[in-house]
Amino acid sequence: MSTRIFQNVIIQMKDAVGCTLGVVDEQGYVIASSELAKIGSRLEDFRPSELEANPNQTLITENRCYRALSAEGAALDYAAFVDGSDAPAASICAVAAVAFNEARSNYEEKHNKAAFVKNILSDNILPGDVYVRAKELHFVTDEPRIVFLIRQLDSADVAAVEVIQRLFPDKQKDFVLNFNETDVVVVKALPSANCPEEVTRCARSIENTLRDELGLHTVIGVSTYARHLRELADRYKEAQVAIDVGRVFESDKSIIHYESLGLGRIIYQLPTTLCEMFLNEVFKKNPIETLDEDTLETINRFFENNLNVSETSRKLYVHRNTLVYRLEKIKKITGLDLREFDHAIVFKVAMMVKQYLDSLNSGSKY
């Protein structure tokens, strides 16, 4: 980062503190100072190992006070210093470190593309400001991009971010962002807005790498394509919905595409009262709970085989007449004949609604 940021803070502070202060790098060379002649010189009493061991404490030597400047996820790279070893010098050093850290944080956020992308995803930037900031950062706004949300299940590992970053080394186009202890978001630039094979390959690579290197069990939500930067917030929400809906309707999958959610996405957005009313209307004769596990398995197989009686009976290893008998039994209990397309659709939707309500009641999750 530019040393001018530190120097600007020093200029504002030097008259108020009345002593020499500045910033050194990890080797002890002065990179900014209220005493310009010191810049470029090395402070021999600088002891970086002690500052690294106690980053939140002031190091006091015979001639000076030092305080480490924080850098998230990084080793010691800068430290504030103040000439003097008494209590006032130590206090000034601590205050100076706060000022330097704040200036550094503001500078890095302003000039950091990853922070810019994270703000877009989190809806922390106004749509109109996206254009302005993108221009300042020389950011391509209309490049096709996709959002992956990687959620760690069972256990989480902070090393996941570093492992994923190695898969996407181009930090000017692809962004790996840590959102919380379990969620990592990848914003990936694509060669075109229609390359499903590339998207699937990336998702599978993330899943396999995290499993092989860290032993992590993950589920990955995949958004639709974003054709402009301003669409990233909506795409992030899509990836979240993909995981939430997949938890209910596609729990056997580890990679879930938002665009493949279909009917499940619609049901997920319905109020529970409306879902309960629908079930009561569909199953007026008897509730769906009347059907036992074997009957439900028959129904599922019937749907899987596109309502084909012959194929379903073959897959179930039963005679065709046996399956017909079971379907008649279902019709008698529920009033719905699954051999009729309209009835089959209603029953399929009802089963999905029941599955959704059960997931809410049990609080089930990945």
N, C-alpha and C positions, 0 to 999 in steps of 0.2 A: 504494500500500500504506500501511498505518497507520504513522505515525512513532513510535507507541508501541513498536513492535518495536525500533527503533534506540535509543530512550530507555531501554528495559529493559536492553539490553546495556551502555549507558553507565553506568547506575546500578551494575551489577555490577563494572564495571572501574575506576571513578573513584578509589576508595580505594587500589587496587593501583598505579595508574600515577602518581598524584600530580601530574598536570598536566591542563590543560583539553583535552578532546577532544570531537568531535561529528561531525555529518554535514551536508553542504550539498547543495542541489539543483544542477541543471545551470547555474543562473544565479548561484550563489554565495551564495544565502540559507540561513542556518542553520535547519535543520528539527528538529534534536535536538542537545543539548549538555549537558555536565556543569556548565556555567555557564549557568543558566537565563536570565539577562538577555541572553545572546547570541542566543537563539532569535528569529527574525524579522529579524535584522540581516543585512547583506550584507558579505561579506569581500572587500575590494577587491583583495587580492593573488591571488585565485582565477583561474587561467588554464585554462579547460576545454579549449581547443584543444590545449594541450601534454599534458594527461592523456589525451585521446582518441588522440593520436599515439603515446603510450607508456603504454598501459593497465596494464602489469605493472611499472611503475617508479614510485617515489615522487618527486613534485614537491616540491622544497624552495625556498621563497621566503625573504625576509628575516626574516619573523616566524613562518612556519608550515610544516608538512609536509602534503602532500595525497596521497591514494591513491584511484584510481578503484574504485568498486564494480562488479563485473561484473554484466551482465544479458545472458543468451544472446540473440543476434540483435538486440540493441538498441543504440542510441547511448548515450553517457554520460548518466546521469540522476541519479546520486548519487556523492558522494565523501566519504571519511573525512578528517578533519583533526585535527591535534594542534598546539597552540601550542608553538613552539620550532623551531629550525632546526639543532640539533646531531644527532649520530649517535643518541643515545638516543631523541630525539623521532621520528626517522625509523623506528627499530625499533618503537616503540610504535604509530606510525601503520600500519605494515605488519601488525602483529598485530591491531590494531583492525579493519582492513579485512577480515581473515579472519573475525573474529567477526561483523562486520556481514553479510558475505556468507552465512555459514552460517545466521544467524538469518533473513535475507531468503529464502534458499532454502527453509528449513523452513516459513516462513509461506506462501510462494507455493504450495508443494506441498500444504499443508493446505487452502488456500482456492482452489485452481485446479481447475476441473472437468475440463479437458483432461488434467492430470496424473493425476487420479482415473481417468478412462476408460482412459488408457494403462496404469495399474497393473492394471486389470481385464483388459485384453487380454493383458498379459504374465504373468498369474497371480501378480502380486506383492501380492495382497491376499486375505485369507481371506474365504470366502463370507459368514460371519457379519458381518464388518466392512463389507461392501458396504452393508448396510441403514443402519448407523450413519453412515457417511461420506455416503451419499446424503441422509440427513436433515439433516446438518450443512450440506451444500451446497445444500439445497432442490432436489434433483434428482428429477425424475419417474422412478420406477423401472420402471414397467410400460408405458412408451410403446413402440410397435413401432419397431424399428431394424434397419438392415442394415449389413453391413460390406463395404467395397470395399478390396481390396488392389491397389494400383497398383505394378507393377514396371517400372522403366525398363530397357530392353534396349539393347545395343550401347554406349550412352553414358548418363551420368547428369548431371543438372543440379540444383544446390542450389536454383535458383529455382523448381523444380517445386512445392514446398510452397506458396510464395506465390501462384503461379498458381492452384492448386487452391483455396486459401483464398478467393480472390475469387469462386469459383463457389458457395461455401457461407458467406455472410456472417453467418449467425446463429450466433455462437460459443457461445450458451447451449444450443443444441439439436444442432448439427452440429459434428463435431470432425475436424480435419485434423491427423494426427500423423505426424511423421517418425520412422521406425523405424531406418533405416540409410541408407547412401549411395544405395541403389537403390530401397528400398521406402517408399511412403507409404500410410498407412491412413486411410480416411475412414469415420467412423461417422455414418450419416445417419438422422435421425428421419423417420418416414413417417406419412402420414395414416391408414393402416390396415395390417393385417398381410396384405393381399392387393392389392397394386398393382404387378404386374409391369411395366406400361408405364412407370410412374414410375421404377422401378429401372433399367430398360434405358435410359431417357432420360438419367438421371444418369451412368451408366457411359459412354454414347456421348459425352456432353458433356465428360467428363473426358478421354477419349481424343482427341477432336477438338481441344480447346483446347491440350493439351500438344503435339500434333503441329503445329498452326498457329502457336503462339506461340514454342515452343522447339525445334521440329523433332525431338521425342522419339518414339521407337518404344516402345510400351508394351504390356503384357498386363495385363488386369484380372481378378482373381478375385472372384467375387460369392458371398457366403454366403447361407444361408437366413435367414428372419426371426428376429430375437431379440425375444421378447415380454417379457423382463425384463433388467435390467442384468446380473444374474449369468450370463446366457447369452452375453455378449459374447465371453468367452475362447474358448468352443467355436465361435462363429461366425467368429472370426478364424482359428482352425485350419481351418475349412471353406474359407475364402478361400485359404489357403495350399495346401490339398489341390487345390482347383480349378485353381490354376496348375500344380502339380506333375503332376497327372494330365493336364491339357490339353497339357502339354509333350509327352506321349507319344501321346495318342490324338486330340487336337484341335489340332494345331500350326498349322492354317490359321486358327484363330479368335483374335481379340485380346480378346474379352470372353467369359469362361467362367463359367457358373453351376454352383455345386456340385450343385444338385438335378438338373441335366441330364447329369451324368457317367455315370449308369447303371452298366453292367457294368464299365466302365473303373475305377471307384472300387473295386470289389470285387477286381479283378485286382491293382490297385496295392498292396493290403494283403496279398497272398499272399507267403509266403516263396519265394525263387527256387528252392530245391530242389524245392518242391511244383510249381512251374511247369514245371521241367525234366522231372519225372516225368510230368506230364500230357501234355506234348508227345511223350514217348517212347511213352506208351500209345496216343495217338491215331494217331501215324504209325509204326505197327509195320512196315508194308511198306517204306516209303521215307520219309526225313526230308523235312520241308517245303521244305528247300533244293533238293530235286530239281525243284521247279516253277520254270520260267523266268519272266521279267518279263511276257511277253505272256500267259502263262497266269494269273498273279496278277491282271493287269489285267482279264481276262475274269471271274475269280471276283469281284472287287470290283464290277464292273458288274452282275453277276448278283445280288449282295446289294442293291445300290442300287435295283434294279428289282424288289425283293420276290420273287425267284426266278421271275420271269415270263420264260419262254424267248422268246416273241415280242417283247416289249418290249425285252429285252436285245439280241437280234439286231439289232433296228432301230437301237438306240443305237450298236451297234458297227459298223453298216453291213456286216453279214455275213448270209448266208442262214441261215435257221432250222436247216437240217440241219447246217450248219457248226458252229453253236454246240452242237448236240446231240453232234456228234462230239467237240468239245473237252471237254464234260462227261463223256463216256464215257472219254476219255483220262485225265481227272483221277481218275475212279473207279478206273481200272486202276492208276494210280500210288499213290493214297492209300488205296484201299479205301472211300472215302466218296462216296456219290452225292448231289450237292448238290441234286438235284431232290426228295429226301426231306427233309422238314422237320427231323427229328431229326438227320440227318447234317449238314444245313446249319448248325444251331445249334452242334454240336460243332466244325465246321470254323471258324465265325466266332469262337468263343471261342479256339480254338487260334491263329488268326491274331493276335488281340489279345494273347495271352500271349507269342507270339513277338516281337511289336512291343515289348512291355514289356521283355523280356529284352535285345533288341537295344539299347534305349535305355540300359539299365544298363551294358552292355558298352562302348558308345561314349561314355558320359558325356555324351550330348547334352543340351542345354538351350536355352531360348529365347535 
